[in-house]
């Protein structure tokens, strides 16, 4: 899918998801601005060094550049860091979103897309796809709490001010250039690259089954949601972005091992036994029906793309 509405702001455009989105937008011919505390590595967006919580900075970028579309991806995404620095995590993920919403409300934009998370739904154990209407459950960490607060605020702005705000709830995004080794697939690759034992610590007991979405599918979803809210507004513009399939995390680790060098290693997960096991996958029906979006990359093909991209970058 292409998106060519012209003048676009991406917050967090230097991060994993943001970089992929910026590259897609610039490739499609958009003029893109990136507000981030980190300088980007390689894309052609206009970089604005700044904190997403700085509402006056955001207003200035929006108004001086006649921005019409905003993708808000800036966040503190590391769950271990959310435990070490809970206030900072909540402040960035919640108040940062409030600043973006208020800047867009006061300046005016044609579409705002907010990156939420499947963490909104808490920790689940029922083997059923989760629909958008499911209530938020108690957060398992401060990252989840901050994203749930941001999600609810985005919906509140859409309804209170009739703003064109869309919310994307993603599950376990993976793909090339993800350096976050606290996530399963980058961690597995790092273990293999460094010839270390194929053990994943106490993060899980190995029984969890989760939804994994490739970064290219995620990027296409952002563009589809932006198009939708620009045309239809933001009321009820909350979308699950997932595969609708729960994949055992042990199987994911096995797939990484086989794709890496053809060797089937048995992953070791030494977390406390969970009864019942964690099962979490999203129902993407609404996105398919209203956006025409659906996941197109299988977990096996996606993992192969990650390893291939990493080898080509060496």
Buried (B, 14 or more C-beta within 10 A) or exposed (E): BEBEBBBBBBBBBBBBBBBBBBBBBBEBEBBBBBBBEEEBEEBBBEBBEBBBBBBEBBBBBBEEBEBBBBBBBBBBBBBEBBEEBBEBBBBBBBBBBBBBBBBBBEBEBBBBBBBBBBBBBBBBEEEEBBEBEBEBBEBEBBBBBBBBBBBBBBBEBBEEEEBBBBBBBBBBBBBBBBEBEEBBBBBBBEBBEEEEEBEBEEBBBBBBBBBBBBBBBBBBBBBBBBBBBBEEBBBBBBBBBBBBBBBBBBEBBBBBBBBBEEEEBEBEBEBEEBEEBBBBBBBBBBBBEBBEBBBEBBBBEBBBBBBEEBEEEE
